[in-house]
Amino acid sequence: MSETQTNPTPKLRQKGRLMSASEIERTLVRLAHEIVEKNDGSANLGLVGIKRRGVPLAQRLAALITKIEKRPVDTGVLDISFYRDDLSTSGTRPTVNAGDIGFDVTGRDIILLDDVLYTGRTIRAALDALFSHGRPKSVQLLVLIDRGHRELPIQATFTGRFIPTSRREIIEVKLNEIDGQEQVLLVELAD
């Protein structure tokens, strides 16, 4: 009799809600103003969301910045996929799927967006992908949540919230565009 090895989905236990929909919105408004201030406006800006949840964050921030500056802001998409062992740090390897960002990044001030900054591996892969599309004037990183535990020397320029976590804890960002709900949760691997 042969046994098949399967990797069951880890059981997660919700520990608490870290941000509500209104808290996410207020944070994005604050970040939009910080971006405009740090970049002296939006004339040379381009926002690039890392797929999946970085994309709606980029689109929302572009709309907020457009409202502030009265001029549209280019947004684009980078597709970074994981071998689906990304709930643990062992063996996680981000891979980049080829695809067009949606605008020319050369000479632009690019803001790379992701929902959660953890080890830095996703951002490292995203930077490689971004530079394969052209040579930006500058690259800044914006994350909704920075949870610490860096394995690479990556630091966000703009951070919604810093939430220290243990390695057993996971931050789940839920956005209406992808999940049909809006909140940030702290969950833990159940025993």
PyMOL commands that set and color helices and strands:
alter all, ss='L'
color gray80, all
select helices_A, chain A and resi 21-38+54-69+121-131+176-179
alter helices_A, ss='H'
color red, helices_A
select strands_A, chain A and resi 12-19+45-51+74-82+94-97+109-117+138-146+158-162+169-174+183-189
alter strands_A, ss='S'
color yellow, strands_A
deselect
rebuild
show_as cartoon
